[in-house]
């Protein structure tokens, strides 16, 4: 394989990540609507802690910090999107 082959693999993976990101954000709006209807706050600290623990447990040691950073960012983006979608 040469560099262009590896780059194509990355491009293909990135396309999948973008599709999944879009799906994740759409579900986050559904969650926001549920929370609003049930008078729940957008932030659920215990859920976030559980999720980050799951991420750390699922990854090899050398990727734990990166995975935690990635999911922390995803959750921050999700909360921002949720707040915006329900007018907060």
ABEGO torsion letter per residue (X at the ends): XBAAAAAAAAAAAAAAAAAAAAAAAAAAAAAAAAAAAAGBBABBAAAAAAAAAAAAAABBAAAAAAAAAAAAAAAAAAAAAAAAAAGX
